[in-house]
Amino acid sequence: MDTSLNATRRARELAEVRDAVVDVLVVGLGATGAGAALDAASRGLSVAAIDAHDIAFGTSRWSSKLIHGGLRYLAKGQVGVAHESAAERGILMRHTAPHLVRAQPYLLPLTPAVPPGQAAMVMAGYRLGDALRAAARTPRGVLPGPSRLPAERALALAPPLSPRGLRGALLSWDGRVVDDARLVVAVARTAAGHGARILTRCRALSLAGDGAQVRDELTGAEFGVRARAVINATGVWAGDLVPSVRLRPSRGTHLVLAPEVLGGLRAGMHVPIPGERNRFALVLPQADGRVYVGLTDEPVEGPVPDVPEAPEGDVAFLLDVLGSVLAEPVRREQVAGAYAGLRPLVDAGGGRTADVSRKHAVLRSPDGVVTVVGGKLTTYRRMAEDAVDAACPGAPASRTARLPLVGAPGPRPLEGGTPARLVERYGTEAAAVQALGRENPALAESVALGVTRAELVWAVRHEGALDTGDLLDRRTRIGLVAADREAALPAAEEALSTSWDPPVTPFDSIS
């Protein structure tokens, strides 16, 4: 079955849903919504999945890119949430997306601000996290265990650290995804391969237990979609469609640093936040050379914006925490970009949003709409499974725990000679992306950060990109830095307006 998403397929399937009654209508194409579409379609149910904007337009693309094992939740006594997170991390790393999710080392610098007693407690926590890994049956070869490093080794892995008073570092490992938005695209395309209709730029105007009133945002046309079950997976916007759902959005802000700012960084870092026992700022080196620094946890009041902004107060806070461990603090003018995402936390009353449980909730409204909220990127698959179980109680059991996503290696070996950068973004499709550049040398040219014109064309043909925002902000992350976005904009416009013959047959299929 064809996994390709493009404008032609969208038009065809948009016409089809007007005349059909689907088993499941999913609203929202973030990680959980795309996951619900895949879960339902792989059970043999007919599915339509819609989003007012694009795949991974909302919170799913604004994460830290961590696929983590739940250590923070264990520290708060949330054993069930921690175990679920470790189990889902193992599923992603071993079975469903090993091309997208890899192990990442992290250092906690033992500076004078981290007394020996605190260091011992943190190491004990790391060992508990390693026990979670073992309980989830994730092999050490996939995710190594923690250790303590001398100062010399810590400085070799993280040269920007200040050597003054440095006693060494605690080394831990966790999962990371090369690009959260690409993970969601892979989920959505896999769902399409199982027959789900993935329809972006389709806004749900109202929901009921038997369908939705929808507007095509490209044409303005309004129509109804009839369904036997409806899942609301719109995250922080869930209450707009189902008013009984009460959320406490929390803002997580990240800084984006150019590659040269923290040069030589070979590991991520956990930086203790002053005055907090179990909270750390994260320093996250990316495959494209940039470094992300995050993240905040601040409550958000009032209307929820489509694209949240990172306030200057968050930027200053993160720079202060980061500067506490560096030889030379990062200045404000060295911050190339910033982004913020909103967590859809379930409203459980008072207290700080940082203390609200990350356990997801599946809620049913009086008219039968099933809403799934809370959770985190790591557990999207389990959230989707639970939502489909609630919406379709008579359906076959979920298959997604062992269902490889588009690009996952599986029995098909990756072709030699394909650049590693392409392989960790496209998996088994990397050779087909590279082949575009061989067929047309103009497509082999780099646009920014190593991204080629061929990748933009591939996104238009096979990944559902309909405009320059899709290409620069979600299929690639060029747009996180305004200057990079401006430089790449002409190439994105050309990729959308040119047929680039001859066409390429879709490389991956689901059987």
N, C-alpha and C positions, 0 to 999 in steps of 0.2 A: 504493500500500500504506500502511496505517495505521502511523504512527510513535508513536502515543500509548501510554504505559505507565500502568497504573492497577491497582487491586486486582482489578477484574473480569477484565482480561486475564491477570493473574498466575494467578488461580484456574483459568481455562480452560487455559492452557498448562501449568500444573503437572500437571493431569490428563492432558494429552496426552503428556508425556514419560515417564510411567509405562508407557505401552503402545507406545512407539516405540523404534527404534534410530536414533540420530542419527549423522550423519557425524562431527561434532566436538562434544565436551563441553569447554567452557572453564570452569575453576574460578578465580574471582576477577573482580570487576568494577571494578577500578581502571582507569587509563588503558590499560594494556597488555592486560588481559583484555577490556575492552570493545572495544578495537581489534582483538583477535584474533577476537572474535565478528563484528565488522563485516567484517573481511578475509575470513573463511571464508564468511559468508553472501553477500557480494557476488560470490564466485566460484561461487555456485550450490549450495553445500553446506548441508545441514540442520544447524542449530546449536542447542544448549542452552547457556546461560551462567548460572552460579549464583554466588551470594555469600552467605556466612553472615550478613552484615549488609545493607548498602545499596550502591548505586552510589557509587563514590568514598569509601567509608568509611575506607580506610586511608591510605597514604602520599600518594596522588594529591591529596588535599585539603589537605595540609600543606606545599605547596611555597612558593617565593618568588613564584609566579605569573610567573616568567621563562620566556620562550621564546627561548633564547639560542643564539648562533651558534658556541659552542665555543672562544672565545678562551682561556679558562683551560686547555683541553686542548692547544691549540697551544703555549702557554707550557711545557707539560710534555713536548712532543715527540710528543704523541698526534695526529698529523696526520689519520689516518683517522677518529678519533672527532670531531675538530673539523670536518672536512668534512661528515661525516654530519649533525652537529648543524646546521650552516649550511644544508644542503640541506633538512632537515626543517622548519626555521624558515621557509624560503621557501615550502614547500608549504602550511603552515598559513596564512601571511599572504596568499598569492596565490590559492590554489585551494580549500582545504577548509574553512577557518574564518576568512575575513577579517572577519567580524562580531565574532568573539571575540578575535582576536589582532591587536594593533596595534603600531606603533612607539612606543618610549618613550625620551625623552632621559635621560641620566645625567651628572652632574657629578662629577669627581674634583677636590676643592678643593686648590689648590696652597698649602698652609700651610707654615710653617717646617719642619714635620716631613717634608715631601716635598722633598728637595734637587733641584736642576735636573737632575742626572744621572738620578735615578729618574724624574722627569717625562718626560725624553726617551725613556727605555726604555718607559714606559707608552704614550706616544704612538706609538712604533714598533709596539707591540703592537696598538693600536687600528687602525693602518693595515693591519697583517696581517689583523686581523679584517675590515676592509673588503674586503681581497682575497678573503677567504673568501666574503663576500657576493657579490662579482662572479663568483667561480667557481661559486657556486650559482645564478647567473642571477637574483638578486633585484634588481630595479631600484632605483636611488637614490631614485626617487620613492616607493618603498615603505619604504625604510630608508636615511635619509641617512647621509653619511659623518662622520668625526670632525673636530673643529676645536678651536682654543684660544680661550678667552674672556678678556677683561679682568676685573679684580676687580668693576667696577661691574655688568657684565652678569651675572656669577656671583651677586652679591648680589641682583639683581633676580629671578633664577630661584629662588634659595634664600635668602630673607631671614633664616632662623635662623642662617646661617653667621656665624662670628666674622670681623669685618673685620681684626682685628689680624694684621699680617704676611701677609695674603692677597695672593698675586701674580696671582690669576686662577683659572681652572679649565680642565681638559680636558673637552670635551664629546664623548660617544659616544652611539650609538643601538643599541638591541637590541629584541627582541620582548618583549611581555608579554601575558598573557591576563587578561581582566577578572576571571575567576574560574575557577580550575583545576577545581573540582568541576562547574561548569556545562559546561566543555569535555567532561568525561567523560560527563555526562548526554547531551550532544548526540551523542557517539559511540555510546552505548548505544541511544539512540532511533533513530539512523540504521540501526544493526544490526537493530533490531526492524522497521524499515520494509522491510528486505530479508529478513524472515522469521525472524530469530533469536529464540528464546524467551529473554527476559531475566527471570531468576527470582531476586529478592532474598529474604533470610531463608531460604535453603536452604543448609545447612551440609554440606560434604563430610566424611563421617566417615572414609572410606578411599578410596584411588584405586588403580586398576589400568589396564592398557593398554586394557581393553575397557569401561571405565565406572567408576562410583563408587557407593558407598552414601551416601545423602543423608538428612538430617533436615530436615523443614519446621519451622523455628524458631517459627512461629506456632501450630502445632497439636501438635508433638511427633511427628508421624507419620514413620516411616522407610520408605524405599523405595530401589530400585535404579534407576539411569539407565544404559542400555546405549549404547555409542558405539563407532564404528570407530576413533576417535582421541581422545586426551585431552590437553589442554594445561593445565598447572599454572601459573597466572599470579597466584599469591597473594602475590607480593612477599616481604616479610620473614618471612612465615609459610610459605614454600615448603617448608622443611625439615621442618615438622610433618607434611606429607603425603607427602613423598619424602625419607626420612632420608639418602639419599646426597648430597643437595644441601647444601653447606656455605657459609654466608654470614657476613659480618662486618657486622652492622647498625651504622649510624652515625646519631647523632641530630643533626638540624638544628633549632635553636630560633629562633623569631621573637617579637618583641614587637609588641603592637598598641597604637598611640597614638591617642587621640581626635583629631578634626580640629583642635581649637584648640591642641594642644600644639606642633606645628611649623607654625604658621599661615603661609599664603602660599606654601607649597612647590609649585613648578610643574615640578620635574624630580626624578628620583631622584638618588641619590648613591652613589658608590663611596668608602668611607672606608678607607684603608689600615690594616691590622691591625699594630700594632707588632711588630717582630721577624720579620715574614713578608715574603717578596719578592713573591709573586704571589697573596696572599689579601686580600680586602677585605670589610668589612661592607657591607651593602646597606641603603639607605634608600629605601623603595618606596611612594610615594604611591598611594592607591587611588581608584577612581572614586567610592566612597561617602564620601570625605573622610578616612577613617582613613589612618594611615601604618604600614606594617610595617617593622620593623628586624630584620635577620638577617644571617648565620645562622651557627650554630656547626657544628662537625664533630667530634663526640665519639663514641668507640666505646661500644657498649652491650653489656653482658654479661648472661647469664642469660635467663630466659623473656621472650618478646616480648609486651608488653601490647597489648590491643586499641586503647587510646587512650593514647599516651605523654604524660607530663607534662613540662613545662618546669621544670627545677630552678632554684633561686635563683642558683646559681653561673653558669649561662648568662645569666640576666637581668642580673646584675651585670657580667659580661664585656661584653655588648652595650652596656649603658649607658656603660661606661667608654670603649669605642671611639667610640661616637657623640659623647660629650661632648668628645672631642679636637678636634672641628671646629666646635662650636657656641658662640655668644656666651653662651648660658645653658644649662648642661647639664640634661638631663631627669632629674628626680628619680624615685625608685622609686615614689612614690605617684601619679605621673602616668602610669604604665603601666596602661592599661585592661584589658589581657588579654595572654596569651601562649599560643603553641602550639608543639608539637614534632612532627616527623615522623621516621620511621626509613627510611634509605636501604637498599635490599637489595643491598649490595655483595658481589661474589663474593670468597670467601676465597682470597687469593693468597699467604698466609703472613704474615710480620711487617710492621712499618712502621706508620705512622700511617694511619688511615682517610682523612684528607685527601689522602693521596698514592695511594690505591688507584684504579686506572683505572675510569672510568665506562662503559667499553665493556660492552655487554650480552652475555650468554651464553645459548645455547640448548643444553640438556642433555637427553639421553635416558637414562632409567633402564632397567635390564635387562628390566622387564616392558613397556616401550614408552611410558611416560608422558613427554611432552615438557614440560620446565620452562624457562621464560624468566625470567631474573633480571638484575639490574644495570640499566644504562641510566639514563634520566632522562625527565622528562615530555616534553621537546621531541621525543625520538626514539621516543615510544610507537608511532607508526604503523609505523616500520621494524622495531621489536622484534616487533610483532604479525605483520607480513608474514613475518619470518624464522621465527617459531614455527609458523605455518600451513604454510609451505614444508616444515619439518622433519616436522610431524605428518602432512601429506597430500601426499607427493611427486608424486602423479599428478594433482593438482588443476590447474585453469586458473591462469594467472598472476594476480597480485594486481592489483586495480583501484583501490586506495584512494588512490594518489598524486594522482588527479584527481577523486576522488569527494567532492562537497560534503556537509558535514554539515547536519543539520537547522538551518534558519534562515539558511544561507549565501545571500547575495543572488542569485547566478547571474543568469539572464536576467530574473528578476522584480524590478522596481524596488521599493525601499522606499517605503511610502506617506508623503507629506508630512504634517506635523503630528503625527507620532508622537514622543514625548519621546526625546531622544538617549540617556538612561539606559536606556530599554527596548530601543532598537535595538541597543546594544552588548552587551546580555545575551540578547536573543531574536532579533535579526536580522529576517527576514521574518515571524516570528510576533509581533513587537511590537504590530502593529495589532490582532491578535486578543486579546492580553492586555489592551490598552487598552480594547477593545470590551466586555470583561466589566464594567469600571467604568462604562461608559456605560449598559449594560443594567440595572445595579443600582448606584446611586450609593454604597451602603454599601461596595462593593468598591473604590471609588476612594480610600478613606481610607488614609493612610500608617500603617504599623505601626511602622517604625523605619528610619532611614537612607534614607528615600525608598521603601522597599519597601512596596507596597500589598497590601491584602487580596486583590485580584484575582490577584496573583502567587502567593499561597499556594494559592488555588483552582486556578489553572492547573497548579501543581505536583502537586496531588492528581489532577486529571483526566488530565494528559498526560505528567507527568514521573516517575511511579512513586513518589511520596511516600506512605508508609504510616503515618508517625507524626510527632510534633512534632520529633523529632530530625532526620528527613529534611528537614523544612521549614526549620528554623531553623539547622541546622548544615551542610547540604550544598546544598539548592536555593537558599537564601540563606545569607549568612555572618553573620547577626544574632547568632548564638550565640557568636561569638568574644569578646564582652564580656558578662559575666554579667548586668549590670543591663539591657542591651538585650534579652537573651534573656528575662528575667523579664517585662519590659514587653510583649513580643510573644507570650508563651505563650498567653494567652486567644484571640487572633486565630488562632493556629495550631490550637488545639483546635477552634475553631468551623469552620475551613476543612475539617477532617477529618470533622466530624459533620453537616455541612449539605449538602444536595444542590445548592443554588444553582441551581434551575431558572430559565430553560430551559437545557438542556445546549447546549454549543457543539460544532459539528462540528470534528474535527481539522483544523487549518489547513494543515499541511504534509504532503506525501506524497512517496514515492519512486517513480519510474517506471523 
